[in-house]
Amino acid sequence: MIKAIEIRKKYGELEVLKGINLEVAKGEILSITGSSGAGKTTLLHILGSLDKASSGKVLINNINLNTLSEKELANYRNKQIGFVFQFHHLLPEFTALENVCIPAFIAKESKKDATKRALELIDFMGLKDRANHKPMELSGGEQQRIAIARALINQPKVVFADEPSGNLDEDRSKDLHDLFFNLRDEFGQTYVIVTHNKELAERADRQIILKDGCII
């Protein structure tokens, strides 16, 4: 599903990633760990097309992201890739349902179809009775579940998550981790998760460790 070939990333003289080679299978949950500054988030952003490598290439589902124009890349990202971050980034003026629908509206889905799919996902998250609440009326764990529903609305092939449970307590973190595995089993997506959480890292199908921009 994902193939990264000789990924390097430089910021001036500082080389953050030093020739990363990585393959991720369809339906696999991969965790990326390592100390702060090891290059984890940089790698995740490059794999997810949010940033460009200084050299090397990334293929997702046999499509070379380097060959896409900015417009094609934005369209591909919207329809094929889901993102979950440490901070939920929900829009405060919209309800949970409206937040989940936004990527579908960007993809030109009809309001009827987007709303139907969003409600199904919110129900799957166990938040059916919270659909019309605004983010400030939701707990941290509920906000993160809504953010995950938003990431899944366009049925992406791959989901990238950056410290998704970083702001949650132990119980809510475990609930969120359970959810990732349930979602994988239900929808068959591939997950790449950057995490400092030892339990999640070790529970993944495979764990890689980054140190000084290299996989060790």
Helices and strands as residue ranges (DSSP letters): E 2-11, E 14-24, E 29-33, H 40-47, E 55-60, E 63-64, G 65-67, H 70-80, E 81-84, H 96-106, H 111-124, G 128-130, G 135-137, H 140-152, E 158-162, H 170-187, E 190-194, H 198-203, E 206-211, E 214-215
